[in-house]
């Protein structure tokens, strides 16, 4: 079982933002399913009122390009899946697992 994180890449004008959306443990299949669920449902901005969403799988299913049309603007984001492969202090890292953001 791996330790996974889902990150979202956002570009708004000249601003670039990379945030963690979720951390969890699971198999590759479980991680890919969780990533897909997040890509279909996560709101990358609290003020975004979604009218339409298009989700595109990129490559092997470990990232999704999402176009979200809102009332006032359109946001384009990329959700990526990453597996923890190394850390300097595995004991302290395990204390914070698993956790997620709503």
Secondary structure, DSSP 8 states (H G I E B T S, - for coil): -EEEEEEEEEEETTEEEEEEEEEEEE-HHHHHHHHHHHHHH--SSTT--EEEEEEEEETTTTEEEEEEEESS-EEEEEEEEEE----S-HHHHHHT-S-B--
